Amino acid sequence: IPCCVDMAKFSAPNVHERAGDTGAPRTLVYAGSVGTWYMLGEMLDFFSAVRARDPGLSFLILNRGGHDVIVRAVEARRLEGVRVVAAAPDEVPDHLSRAYAGIYFIKPVFSKSGASPTKLGEYLAAGLPVVVNAGVGDADQLVASTGVGVVVDRFSADEYVARWDELTAMIARGADFRRHCRETARPNLGLDLGIERYGAVYDSLLAGPAVRARGREEGQLERHATRIP
């Protein structure tokens, strides 16, 4: 059961889909915590590498508790074009509707082999193609098989630039591509899917005692039946 997203909250048209908005500023966005499992340094390095060939790109980090850590990491790299915003949950959909693409890098360690980042569903529901790294749950398989973004296999500048070129070529397909991102989110990461699967689990748990009780009753009847001449 993946971490799911309420599609209705992310239904606003993306600024890059709107008529006459082809010149909208391009913003790469990251929404969530930093530190521990989240690879802030590598995400900043990605931005640095791709901005060198795409100077109009900016990086928006939506974060509520790690601004000092983020600022120090940005200053250490002498990066420009990075903005940090403390957005409340109900403000996130609006920020995502004005972004160009979403990103997250999470440490590909054993404990994350079953992870399901909520932000993946949020990005896709908002019509954002994604940049993710391999080895975190089945996200890389979903992204690669559905073509809603790119998967980074190595944390290196040449890999970052190659994947960015691949992503921008996808985005160039236009509004249909962003609709494809949304359409991919609904059956794979939508809230209805989570409700259905959790419901099935609870139904099976509730049905278990009744099934076992019937089994015991049938066994007792069978034993009694063997005693009848």
C-alpha positions in Angstrom: 0.0 0.0 0.0 1.8 3.2 -1.1 1.6 6.6 0.6 -1.3 8.2 -1.3 -2.3 11.6 -2.2 -5.7 13.4 -2.3 -5.9 14.2 -6.0 -8.6 16.9 -5.5 -6.2 19.0 -3.5 -3.8 19.2 -6.4 -6.2 19.8 -9.2 -5.2 23.4 -10.0 -3.8 23.7 -13.6 0.0 24.0 -13.7 1.3 27.4 -14.7 3.2 25.8 -17.6 -0.1 24.3 -18.9 -2.0 27.6 -19.1 -2.4 29.3 -22.5 0.1 32.1 -23.0 2.2 31.1 -20.1 5.0 29.4 -22.1 7.4 32.0 -20.8 6.7 31.2 -17.1 9.8 31.0 -14.8 11.2 27.5 -14.5 11.3 26.3 -10.9 12.6 23.0 -9.6 10.9 22.2 -6.4 11.6 20.0 -3.3 8.9 19.7 -0.7 9.7 18.1 2.7 12.3 17.5 5.4 16.0 17.6 5.0 18.7 15.7 6.8 18.7 12.0 8.0 17.4 10.2 4.9 17.0 13.1 2.6 20.0 14.0 0.5 20.0 17.8 0.6 23.6 18.1 -0.6 23.1 15.9 -3.6 19.9 17.8 -4.6 21.8 21.1 -4.4 24.6 19.6 -6.5 22.0 18.5 -9.0 20.6 22.0 -9.2 24.1 23.5 -9.5 25.0 21.2 -12.4 21.9 21.8 -14.4 21.7 25.5 -13.7 25.1 25.9 -15.3 23.5 25.0 -18.7 20.0 26.3 -17.8 20.6 29.7 -16.1 16.9 30.6 -15.9 16.2 27.7 -13.6 15.6 28.4 -9.9 15.2 26.0 -6.9 12.4 26.3 -4.4 12.7 24.3 -1.2 9.4 24.0 0.8 10.5 23.2 4.4 9.4 24.1 7.8 12.1 23.0 10.2 15.5 23.0 8.6 16.2 26.4 7.2 19.5 26.9 9.0 20.8 23.6 7.6 19.6 24.5 4.1 21.1 28.0 4.2 24.5 26.7 5.3 24.5 24.1 2.6 23.6 26.7 -0.1 26.2 29.2 1.1 28.9 26.5 1.2 28.3 25.9 -2.5 27.9 29.6 -3.3 24.7 28.9 -5.1 22.3 31.5 -6.4 18.7 31.0 -7.4 17.7 29.0 -4.3 14.7 30.0 -2.2 13.5 28.4 1.0 9.9 28.8 2.1 8.1 27.6 5.2 4.8 26.4 3.6 1.9 25.0 5.6 0.4 21.8 4.2 -2.6 23.6 2.6 -0.2 26.0 0.8 1.9 23.2 -0.8 -0.5 22.6 -3.8 -0.3 26.2 -4.8 3.5 26.2 -4.8 3.6 23.0 -6.8 1.1 24.4 -9.4 3.7 27.1 -10.2 6.7 24.7 -10.5 8.4 23.2 -13.5 9.5 19.8 -12.1 9.8 18.1 -8.7 12.8 16.4 -7.2 13.8 14.2 -4.3 16.9 12.2 -3.4 16.7 9.7 -0.5 19.5 7.5 0.7 19.2 4.2 -1.1 19.8 2.1 2.0 18.2 -1.3 3.0 15.7 0.4 5.3 14.3 2.4 2.4 13.8 -0.6 0.1 10.1 -0.5 1.2 9.7 3.3 1.4 7.0 5.2 -0.4 7.6 8.9 -0.4 4.4 10.9 -0.2 6.0 13.7 -2.2 6.1 11.5 -5.3 2.3 11.4 -5.5 2.0 15.1 -4.7 4.4 16.1 -7.5 2.6 13.9 -10.1 -0.9 14.9 -8.9 0.2 18.5 -9.5 1.3 17.7 -13.0 5.0 17.8 -12.3 7.4 15.4 -13.9 10.0 14.1 -11.4 13.6 13.6 -10.8 14.2 10.7 -8.3 17.1 8.4 -7.4 17.2 4.6 -7.7 16.9 2.2 -4.9 14.1 3.7 -2.8 11.0 1.5 -2.7 9.5 0.9 -6.2 9.5 4.6 -7.1 12.2 4.2 -9.7 10.3 1.4 -11.4 7.1 3.4 -11.5 8.8 6.5 -12.9 10.7 4.5 -15.5 7.9 2.3 -16.6 5.3 5.1 -16.9 7.7 7.7 -18.3 6.7 10.5 -15.9 10.3 11.5 -15.1 13.9 10.4 -14.8 15.8 8.2 -12.5 19.3 9.2 -11.3 21.6 6.1 -11.0 24.8 7.9 -10.0 25.3 11.1 -7.9 27.6 12.9 -10.4 27.5 16.1 -12.5 27.5 14.3 -15.8 24.6 12.0 -14.7 22.7 15.0 -13.5 23.0 16.9 -16.8 22.1 13.9 -18.9 19.0 13.2 -16.9 18.0 16.9 -17.0 18.3 16.9 -20.7 16.1 13.8 -20.8 13.5 15.4 -18.6 13.3 18.7 -20.5 12.8 16.8 -23.7 9.8 15.1 -22.0 8.4 18.4 -20.8 8.7 19.8 -24.3 5.8 17.5 -25.3 3.5 20.1 -23.8 0.3 20.0 -21.7 -0.4 16.4 -22.7 2.7 15.2 -20.8 1.7 17.0 -17.6 -1.8 15.4 -17.9 -0.1 12.1 -18.2 1.7 12.7 -14.9 -1.7 13.3 -13.2 -3.2 10.3 -14.9 -0.3 8.1 -13.7 -0.8 9.4 -10.1 -4.5 8.5 -9.8 -4.4 4.7 -10.2 -1.0 4.2 -8.7 -0.8 6.7 -5.8 -4.3 8.2 -5.5 -6.2 8.2 -2.2 -8.9 5.9 -3.5 -6.3 3.2 -4.1 -5.1 3.5 -0.5 -8.7 3.3 0.9 -9.5 0.3 -1.2 -6.3 -1.6 -0.2 -6.6 -0.7 3.5 -10.2 -1.7 3.5 -9.3 -5.1 2.0 -6.7 -5.6 4.8 -9.2 -4.7 7.6 -11.9 -6.9 6.0 -9.5 -9.9 5.9 -8.6 -9.3 9.6 -12.3 -9.1 10.6 -13.2 -12.1 8.5 -10.4 -14.2 10.0 -12.0 -15.0 13.4 -15.3 -15.8 11.7 -13.6 -18.1 9.2 -11.7 -19.9 12.0 -14.9 -20.2 14.1 -16.7 -21.8 11.1 -13.8 -24.1 10.6 -13.9 -25.3 14.3 -17.7 -25.8 14.1 -17.4 -27.8 10.9 -14.7 -29.9 12.5 -16.8 -30.6 15.5 -19.8 -31.6 13.4 -17.6 -34.0 11.4 -16.3 -35.6 14.6 -19.8 -36.0 15.9 -21.0 -37.4 12.6 -18.3 -40.2 12.7 -19.8 -41.4 16.0 -23.3 -42.1 14.6 -23.7 -45.8 13.7 
